[in-house]
Amino acid sequence: MRVVPTVVLCVLQVVVIVFIVVLIVVLTVVLTVVLCVLQVAVYMAKRDFVDHCDFVDPVDGVILIDPVQLKGRKVYVMLSCTFRYGRQDMDVMGVAFRRDLFVVTRQVYPELQDKEKLTHNKIQQKLLRKLGDNAFPFFFEFPDNLPCSVALQPGPSDVGKKCAVEFEVKAFCGEIQDDKVDKQSSVRLNIRKIQFSPESSKVVPTAETTFEFLMSEKPLHVKLSLPKETFYHGEPLKANVEITNSSSRNIKDISVSVEQVTNVVLYSNDKYVKSVAKEETSDSVPSGTSLKKEYTLYPLLAHNKDRRGLALDGRLKHEDTNLASSSIVKQEVLKEVQGMLVSYKVVVRMIASGMVGSSEVSLEVPFRLMNPKPEPAAPVKESEPEDMVFEDFKRAYLKGIVYGDDDESPTEA
């Protein structure tokens, strides 16, 4: 019978003990992280926050926690605005193509102020009453120099982060505010900063010019006008074209288009010009004749799906979006801080053909494309019932759907 040496047995016992200790430590850490994730929930009444030009809707909500499961950790809420230009794997020499335009973090638990001082509306009050003593309010105010949510539409083959201005509310637990936050121990919710159309202007956008040609005694006169300065998403756009052809040239191949112009003003000077609606006609204006006609265009995202580089209003995962609204920049704000600037114009083009060749003639008029200002919401009455409907945003509910790195962690809203 072979006898195992005592030294070997001792070594095996030590290895087993070390393995058990390491396993216990790992399980404890994993369990703590899981509990931290599961016991923090964010509740917000809305995800769209409006820039009214003179002020911006504040970001407020309520966090529900389980103090016992946090095991002494603190809970923080962060509001951030990030400009991203390019994918994460495009970083050059350690410099990421992203910039935090605004970041603010506040401790929610343990409380640093009374709940009453952080409660700013009746929705928060109702949430606090419904969720109980372990619910805590949070409140942020936007500075007046931040851009609105906007993103460049990626192509069908593009993967990873897109060029975008994004806003995010993130709740996380940790020993201190500067702890490194991993994805599993935080709750993230994308929000949008949007802007509605300002008060309607009486300005009627109009442009007209005269073109002179070689070997032609008289000129060509073209006028382009729109009925108003601001159009709403989904609204047909009517463009009036007047052509008086006193020249010796013949005008043909008249086309009218709506073009979106996107200037990336941070990290680069890229400029994207995309036609989002176009009408090509067989209309002609022979020498010595004139034309006066109204053209109707429909600048819609539905007609421009999967077009790479098209600017869109910020998109939330659970709903669709539209073409980006026109950028309105306040006079005292640096344009570079905006990340991307979006504008629109109507362009009429035509070919002037003659004996000595043909040339293209064009004329353009700028306009705004925006969302209409909604009617004021009815105030919440104290007598209204306490029943509230909660919409969940959880990956567990989206069977078969795989997101990229910008997945939202389990949240409630």
N, C-alpha and C positions, 0 to 999 in steps of 0.2 A: 504494500500500500504506500502510495506516494504522499509525503507530508509537505504542505505548502509552508514555506518559511514565514515566521512571525512578522518579519519586516515587510514582506509583500502584503500581508493581510492589513497591516497598519496603513500602508500607502493606499490600498483600496478603500479602507474606511474613510480616510481623509478626503479622497477624491469624491466619494459619495456624499460626504457631509458638505463639501464645498459646492457640489452640484445642486444639492437641495437648497442651500442658502441662496445661491444665485437665482435659482428658479423662484424662490419665494420673493426675492427682491424684484425680479422682473414682473411677476404677477401682480405685486403690490403697485408698481408704477403704472402698469397697463390698466389695472382696475381703477386707480386714482384718475387717470386721464379719461377713461370711459365715463366714470361717474361725473367728472367735471363737465364733459360734453352733454351728458344726458340731463343734468340738473340745471342747465342755464337755457332759458328761452327768451326770445325777443318778441315783443308785441308792439306793432305800429299801426296807426289808423290808416296810413296811406304810404305810398312809395313814390309819388310825384310831388315835388315841391316847386312852387312857382316863384320866378323872379319877376316882381312887379316893377322893375327898374328903380323905384325909390326904396324898396325893401324886398326881402326874400322871406318866404315862409320858413319859420323855424323847424328844425328836426326834433321831434319829441316822441317818446314812447315809454314803455314799461318793460323792465326785466324781471323775470320770475326765477328765483334760485332756491336751492336747498342748502341752507347754511351748514347742516350736519355733514353732508356729503362733500362740501368744499374743503373740509379738514383744515380750516384756518387760512385758506387762500383768499385773496382779494379778487373782486370782480371789477373789470374796467369796461368802458364803452368808448370806441374810437370812431370818429367821423373823418373820412379822408376824401380828397379829390386828387386823382392821378391822371397825368397825361402819359400815354403809352404810344411810342412810335416804333413799330416793328416787333417781331417775336422775341421771346426771351433767349432763344438760341442764336440770335443775331448780335448779341453783346460783343463789342469790340474792345480788346485789351482791358477787360474788366469793367468797362463803362457801359452801364445798362441804358438802353434807349427808353428810359422812363423817368418821370420826374413827379415828385409829390408836390402838387401846387398848394395843398392845404391839408394839415393833419392836426387834430386836437384830440386828446385823450382825457377822460374824466373817470375818477373812481366812483363806483356806484355802491359797492358794499365792501367793508362796513361804511355806513353813511358818514359823510362829512358835513352834510346839511340836513335840516329837517325836510321831510317829504313835501310839506306844504310849500316850501320855497322853490322846489323843483317841479311842482305841479302847475301847469300853465293853461290847461283847458279842461273842459268837462269830460272829454273822452278819457284822458288820463285818470281823472277822478273815478270814473266808472270802472276802468280796468283795475285800479287799486282796490276798490271795494269788492270787485268780483274775484280777484286772484288772492286776496288775503294779505297777511302780515309779511310774507316773504317776497312781495312784489315791491319794486323800487323804481321810481321815475328817473328819466334822463332827459336832458334838454340841451340843444346846440343851436347856435345862430351862425348863419353863413356870413362871411365878409362880402362886401359889395363888389369885389373885383374878380370873382370866379366866373369861368365860362359855364355854359349850359352843357348838358350831356350830348355828345355827338360821337359818331363812330364811322369809319370808312368801311364799307361793305367788302368783306373778303371774297375772293374768287372761289369757285367750287373746289379747287385743289389746295387752297390755303389751309394751313393748320396752325394752331397756337394762337397767341394773343394778337389782336388786331390793333390798328392805329385808332385810338379812342381817348376821349375824356370821360372818365368814369368816377362815380361817387359810390361810397360804400359805408355802411354802418357795421361795425364789428364788435362783438362782445367776447371777452376772454377772461380766464382766471389765471392768476399767477401770484408769486410771492411779492413781486414789485412791478411797477408799471413798465419798466424797460425789459422785462423778461422776454426771451425769444418766444414768439407765439407760433406754434405749429398748427397745421390745418385741423388736426383731430381734437385740439383743445380750444377751439374757437367757434363762434357762430357768426356767420357773415350774411349780410343782406344787401343786395344791390339796390340803390335808389336812383332817382333821376331828378335833375334840376332842369326845369323847362321854363319857357317864356311864351307868353301869349301876346297876341297882336296889340300894340298900343292903340290909343284912340284914333279912329279913322281920320285920315287927312283929306283935305279937299284938293290936294295936288293931283293933277292929271298928267301922268308921265307921257311926254311927247319928245320925239326927236325928228328933225328933218334936215336934209342937206341937198346940195346940188352937185352933180358930177359933170365935168366937162371932158370931152373926148377929142382926140386928135382928128383933124379933118371933119369936125362937126361944128357948125356955126352956133347952134343952140344947145343948151344943157339938158340933162336928165334931172328931174326933181323927184325926190322920194321922201315920204312922210310916214312915220310909224307912231301909233299912239295906243294907249291902254285906257280903259274906262276908269281905273282907280290904281292906287299905288300898292295896295296890299290885297293879296288873294289868299284864301284859306286852303289848307290841304283837302283834296278831293273836289275842289271847286273848278269848273271849267274856266279857262282863261281865254278871253276874246281879244284879239289883236286886230286893229284897223290899219290897213295898208293903203296908201294913196300914191299912185305913180303917174306923173305927167311927163311923157316922153317927147320932148321937143327936139331931141337929137336925131342924128342920122342912123343911130344904132337901133337894132331890134332887141327887145327884152324878152327873155324866155327862162324856163326852168326856175320859176319863183318858188322858194321854200321859206317856211316860217318855223322856227324852233325855240324851245325853252332850254336854256343852258344853265347848268349848275356849276359854279366856280368855287372850288375849295382851295384855300391857301393854308398850308401847314407852316405856321410862323414860329414854331419852336423846334429846335434841333436841325431844321432844314428850311429851304425856301421852295419846297415842292409846291406845284400848282396843278390841280386837276380840273379839267374842263370837260364836263360830260353833258351830252344832249339827253334830256329826260322826256322830251316830247317833241315830235316833229311832224310837219305836214308838207309833203312834196307835191307840187301841183304841175299841171300842164298849162297853167295860165301864161299868156304872152301879152306883151304890149308893143305892137309894131310902131315904127317911127311915125310921129305925128298923132298918136292916140294917147289915151289915158285909161287908168284902171283905179277903181275904188272898191275895196272888198274887205269883208270881215272874216278872219280865220279863227277857228276854235281849237284850242289845244288842251290836252289833259295830262298835266305833269303828275303822274302817279307812280308809286313804288311798284304797284302790281304789274306795270308795263316794263319794269327794269330789274326784274329778279336776277340774282346771281351776277350782276354787273360789277366787276371788281373796281374799287376805288370810288364808288358812289357814296356820298355822305348821307348818313341816316341820323335821325334823332336817336338818342340812347335807347337801347332795347333791353327790356326785362325778359327773363327766360320764359315766363308764362304767358307772354302776349307779344303781338306783332308791333311793328312801328311804322313810320312813314319817312318820306324824304326829310332830310335835315331842314329845320327852320332857318330862316335868314338870321344871321348874327347881328345883334344890336350891341354895340360897344359904347360904354359911357365915355365921355370926353376925357375924364381924368385917369382912365385905366390904360395901362400899356397893352398894346395889341399882342405882344409876345407872350403875355401871361395867359392869353386865351387858348393857346395850343393850336386851334384850327378856326378859321373864319370862313363862313359860307355865305354866298350871295347868289342871286339869280338875275338873268336877263333874257329878254326876248330878242331874237336876231332874225332879220329878214335878209335873205340872200337872193341874188338873181344873176343871170349871165347876160351881159351886153355884147351882142355879136355884130360885127360889121365887116367891111371889105378888108380891113387891115388887121383882122384878128378879133379875138374875144377876150373879155376881162370880167372878173367877178366884182359885183357891187354889193355892199352890205351896209346895214344900219342896225343899231341896237338900242334897247331901252331897258334900264334896270327896274326891278320891282322887288317886293317882299313876298315871301311865301311863309305863312305862319299858321298857328292854331288860333281859332277865335277865342276870345275871352269868355269863359263860361258864366252863367248866371250865378250870383252869390248863393252859397249853400245856406239852407235853413239852419238857424241856431239850434243846438241841442237843448231840449227842455228838461228841467229837473223832473218833471212828471212822467217822462217817457220810461217805459219798462227797462229793467236792467239786462234783459236778454241781449246778448251780443253774439254775432256769428264770426267765427274765427276761420281764416283760410290758411291752411298749412302749406309750407314750402319745404318738403323733405325729399331727399333723394330716395329714401326707402319706398316712397309712394310711386316713383317713376320707374316701374319695372321695365327692364330692357333698354333703358336710355343711358348712354354713357356720355359724360361731360368731360371737358378738358380741365386745365388747371384752375379755371375760374369757377368751379363748382360752388354752389352755395351749400354750406354746412347745414345740418338740421336746424331749422328755425321755425318760429311761428309768427304769423303776422296778422 
